[in-house]
């Protein structure tokens, strides 16, 4: 453990331990290094075994005070069982992305919450939001100030930034034609590659190119931060946020970024061939949170077509299946709840976007969310 090693060898600190305590410190240091290795290797099961073995130890890090001079050493007497650093506990979340067993992911969140590190995880899980279940387009506009069509995912090239990109491409092609340059073979080759990418790679290569464009990437971050925050507040463990389309394709999420979350109750009920209203509502709120986040930040959504497809796929599993009108109402209801949830926690959403934009790991992103949450005393 880097912090522990620096503390033990710092010229500003000396620790007074008895001989048995020294052996305990050495053993604790070695075990924490094993934990760090598990985190680096993304071995969630091994990291969890270590954290469980630490028991209910104090989670209070040392605070280094400024020395009077470099020659003065501060003498402390600390029991070795206080060499438990909460920032290291957080790192177990960074191993979740490679976990095959989602129950282990749930255990990681449960363990950190039991230690008081995830104070707001699941804080909205039991909240029944007020208002009628029937949400008409008019009611949606009255509550959000946005027309219903503003929440509809846009087809590429028709609106927003994608339309700007298409216009730029067509303008460039027209200029080349005007200059007498025959681009038909090149254009045919490009269209063929795009078609192969769409069929065999789910559009991953094209999405990778778009991610290089800052406005598009920013929208992706806003969208995924919406999923992440809603899942966290609703008590759904987040396995990870994948922003690289190629990595997403390798993990089975084709052609786009994605936030992987898990709802144990939903999974169990689907396995039993049933689905309760509360589990379905929670799933829908997390699913539509990306669209709601874009609408909240930009005034309209562009992405989210895959979210809608997933929603329709789950609706088919219901008994009896939802009608088209019922599906549309459920979608509007979920959008409204997600929109309000993100609006109430706008600072936390902004913090998540900034953390993702800076390339931070999942543990750091969630810490930023917790830090942005209003305290109970405020």
Secondary structure in CASP SS format (residue, H / E / C, confidence):
PFRMAT SS
TARGET T0000
AUTHOR 0000-0000-0000
METHOD secondary structure of the structure
MODEL  1
X C 1.00
X H 1.00
X H 1.00
X H 1.00
X H 1.00
X H 1.00
X H 1.00
X H 1.00
X H 1.00
X C 1.00
X C 1.00
X C 1.00
X E 1.00
X E 1.00
X E 1.00
X C 1.00
X C 1.00
X C 1.00
X H 1.00
X H 1.00
X H 1.00
X H 1.00
X H 1.00
X H 1.00
X H 1.00
X H 1.00
X H 1.00
X H 1.00
X H 1.00
X H 1.00
X H 1.00
X H 1.00
X H 1.00
X H 1.00
X H 1.00
X H 1.00
X H 1.00
X H 1.00
X H 1.00
X H 1.00
X C 1.00
X C 1.00
X C 1.00
X H 1.00
X H 1.00
X H 1.00
X H 1.00
X H 1.00
X H 1.00
X H 1.00
X H 1.00
X H 1.00
X H 1.00
X C 1.00
X C 1.00
X C 1.00
X C 1.00
X C 1.00
X C 1.00
X C 1.00
X C 1.00
X C 1.00
X C 1.00
X C 1.00
X C 1.00
X C 1.00
X C 1.00
X C 1.00
X C 1.00
X C 1.00
X C 1.00
X C 1.00
X C 1.00
X E 1.00
X E 1.00
X E 1.00
X C 1.00
X C 1.00
X C 1.00
X H 1.00
X H 1.00
X H 1.00
X C 1.00
X C 1.00
X C 1.00
X H 1.00
X H 1.00
X H 1.00
X H 1.00
X H 1.00
X H 1.00
X H 1.00
X H 1.00
X H 1.00
X H 1.00
X H 1.00
X H 1.00
X H 1.00
X C 1.00
X C 1.00
X C 1.00
X H 1.00
X H 1.00
X H 1.00
X H 1.00
X H 1.00
X H 1.00
X H 1.00
X H 1.00
X H 1.00
X H 1.00
X H 1.00
X H 1.00
X H 1.00
X C 1.00
X C 1.00
X C 1.00
X C 1.00
X C 1.00
X C 1.00
X C 1.00
X C 1.00
X C 1.00
X C 1.00
X C 1.00
X C 1.00
X C 1.00
X C 1.00
X C 1.00
X C 1.00
X C 1.00
X C 1.00
X C 1.00
X C 1.00
X C 1.00
X C 1.00
X H 1.00
X H 1.00
X H 1.00
X H 1.00
X H 1.00
X H 1.00
X H 1.00
X H 1.00
X C 1.00
X C 1.00
X C 1.00
X H 1.00
X H 1.00
X H 1.00
X H 1.00
X C 1.00
X C 1.00
X C 1.00
X C 1.00
X C 1.00
X C 1.00
X C 1.00
X C 1.00
X H 1.00
X H 1.00
X H 1.00
X H 1.00
X H 1.00
X H 1.00
X H 1.00
X H 1.00
X H 1.00
X H 1.00
X H 1.00
X H 1.00
X H 1.00
X H 1.00
X H 1.00
X H 1.00
X H 1.00
X H 1.00
X H 1.00
X C 1.00
X C 1.00
X C 1.00
X C 1.00
X C 1.00
X H 1.00
X H 1.00
X H 1.00
X H 1.00
X H 1.00
X H 1.00
X H 1.00
X H 1.00
X H 1.00
X H 1.00
X H 1.00
X H 1.00
X H 1.00
X H 1.00
X H 1.00
X H 1.00
X H 1.00
X C 1.00
X C 1.00
X C 1.00
X H 1.00
X H 1.00
X H 1.00
X H 1.00
X H 1.00
X H 1.00
X H 1.00
X C 1.00
X C 1.00
X C 1.00
X H 1.00
X H 1.00
X H 1.00
X H 1.00
X H 1.00
X H 1.00
X H 1.00
X H 1.00
X H 1.00
X H 1.00
X H 1.00
X H 1.00
X H 1.00
X H 1.00
X H 1.00
X H 1.00
X H 1.00
X H 1.00
X H 1.00
X H 1.00
X C 1.00
X C 1.00
X C 1.00
X E 1.00
X E 1.00
X E 1.00
X E 1.00
X E 1.00
X E 1.00
X C 1.00
X C 1.00
X H 1.00
X H 1.00
X H 1.00
X H 1.00
X H 1.00
X H 1.00
X C 1.00
X C 1.00
X C 1.00
X C 1.00
X C 1.00
X C 1.00
X C 1.00
X E 1.00
X E 1.00
X E 1.00
X E 1.00
X E 1.00
X C 1.00
X H 1.00
X H 1.00
X H 1.00
X H 1.00
X H 1.00
X H 1.00
X H 1.00
X H 1.00
X C 1.00
X C 1.00
X C 1.00
X C 1.00
X C 1.00
X H 1.00
X H 1.00
X H 1.00
X H 1.00
X H 1.00
X H 1.00
X H 1.00
X H 1.00
X H 1.00
X H 1.00
X H 1.00
X C 1.00
X H 1.00
X H 1.00
X H 1.00
X H 1.00
X H 1.00
X H 1.00
X H 1.00
X H 1.00
X H 1.00
X H 1.00
X C 1.00
X C 1.00
X C 1.00
X C 1.00
X C 1.00
X C 1.00
X H 1.00
X H 1.00
X H 1.00
X H 1.00
X H 1.00
X H 1.00
X H 1.00
X H 1.00
X H 1.00
X H 1.00
X H 1.00
X H 1.00
X H 1.00
X C 1.00
X C 1.00
X C 1.00
X C 1.00
X C 1.00
X C 1.00
X H 1.00
X H 1.00
X H 1.00
X H 1.00
X H 1.00
X H 1.00
X H 1.00
X H 1.00
X H 1.00
X H 1.00
X H 1.00
X H 1.00
X H 1.00
X H 1.00
X H 1.00
X H 1.00
X H 1.00
X H 1.00
X H 1.00
X H 1.00
X H 1.00
X C 1.00
X H 1.00
X H 1.00
X H 1.00
X H 1.00
X H 1.00
X H 1.00
X H 1.00
X H 1.00
X H 1.00
X H 1.00
X H 1.00
X H 1.00
X C 1.00
X C 1.00
X C 1.00
X C 1.00
X H 1.00
X H 1.00
X H 1.00
X H 1.00
X H 1.00
X H 1.00
X H 1.00
X H 1.00
X H 1.00
X H 1.00
X H 1.00
X C 1.00
X C 1.00
X C 1.00
X C 1.00
X C 1.00
X C 1.00
END
